[in-house]
C-alpha cells in the first residue's frame, strides 16, 4: 500500500497500470516492491518495454515455472482462494506446461498473465514489465461505449470516436475475450483495465481477437456519425507514455476540465469562486506534493474553514489509485473532526473506478468517521483489500509475477462489500467528455446544497 513510482499503471493490475495498495492496470499496483512495500520497483524488475525471455521453453521447463508459481502463491498470498476456487486453480495448472510449450513466446507470456489475474486487483503480471505493446490511441470505457479520448499521431477528428470492431470482432465480444486477462478487485476495476487490454496487441492475439500475422484493424464511429476503418501504429510502453504524456488507463490530462487539469500533482485545492466551496483534488496518497506536505495542506484548508472563507469541501478521489496509507492521517483528521464540516452537505467525496488501494482505505475511514456524501461511481478497489505485493521471477521464462502479501481490513471483519458505492451515482458520458463538461463535479456541487442531500 505504499507509494509507487508508476502508481496509476497499477490499477491495471490496475491500474493495474497504476500506485499504493494497488492499477498497470488501474493505477497503483504496477510499481510494487519485491518486499511488502509499494513505493518502488521490485529489485531487478523489468523496465517498461523490456521483453522477458519466455523463449520456446519445453513442457518440463514450464512445469518448473508453474510449480514455483503455485508454491509462491500459497506461501505469499494471505488467502489466495478467497474468491478463486482452489480446484479451479489446480485445474488451470493441469496440462498448462504442454500448452505453453506449444505457444509462441508472446502467447505463452499472455497465458501466464491470464493464470495470475485470478487472485485480486494487485496480483498478476504487469504487461509493461514483459515487453507488451500498445496501439497509438488512448481508449476509455464510457457507459455509451469504448471511445477514443486521445488521438496521439492520428487524425484529430478521431477524438470521441466509438470503437465498433477490432479485426471484425464486435467490441462487446472483444471485451469478453480480454476480460480473462484482467486482474481486478471488482467489476468496476475491469472498466479501468478493459480499454488498456483492447490497446495491447499481444493480449488481442492471445485472446483470439487478432488473427496471427495481421495488424490491428479498428472500425470507429466518429462523432459526426460516419464510420472509418484504421490501422493504428504500435508503440512500446515508454514510447506510448512519451507520446501521450500519461498512463494508458483512465482519462488523459485535459486543460478544459478542472478535474483533469492537474493530474500530476499529488494533491491541490482551490476555492470555486464565487462560492465558498473548496475543491480538493487528492490524486495520490503520499506525504507531500512538490514542496507542500499533506499536513501543511490540511492546515491551510483548516485555516480557511476557521475564517469562513471555506464553508464546504469537495474531495475528488477519481484519479487516485493509491499510495502509502500511512500518510493520509492529517487530511483524514481534518475532514472527519472539523466542526465546520459536520453539517450534512458540508463534505462531499467524489469516487470512481480509479479510486483504488490506499485511496479506498482513505475513503473507507472517511465514510466511517464523517457525514460525507459520496458522489460518482463505485470504487475500483474494495474496503478490505489484498495488496502489498511480493515479486517472483519465474526461473525459466523470467516472467515477473506480483502476488499480494497482506490483507488490509479497513472496513472491519464483517465488511464484504466489493466497493464503496456512491450515495449519488454519476459518471462521465462520452458527450460530456467531448464537450468538456464535468457532470460528476456538477453533481457533487448539487449534493453539497441542502436540496441535494
Buried (B, 14 or more C-beta within 10 A) or exposed (E): BBBBEBBBBBBBBBBBBBBBBBBBBBBBBBBBBBBBBBBBBBEEBBEBBBBBEBEEBBBEBBBBBBEBBBEBBEEBBEEBBEEBEEEEBEEBBEEBBEEBBEBBBBBBBBBBBBBBBBBBBBBBBBBBBBBBBBBBBBBBBBEEBBBBBBBBEBEEBBBBBBBBBBBEBEBEEBBBBBBBBBBBBBEBBBBBBBBBBBBBBBBBBBBEBBEEEEEBBBBBBBBEEEEBEBEBBBBBBEBBBEBBEBBBBBBBBBEEBBBBBBBEBBBBBEEBEEEBBBBBBBBBBBBBBEEBBBBEBBEEBBEBBEEEEBBBBBBBBBBBBBBBBEBBBBBBBBBBEBEBBEEEBBBBBBBBBBBBBBBBBBBBBBBBEBBBBBBBBBBBBBBBBBBBBBBBBBEBBBBBBBBBBBBBEBBEEEEEBBBBBBBBEBBBBBEBBBEEBBBBBEBBBBBBEEEBB
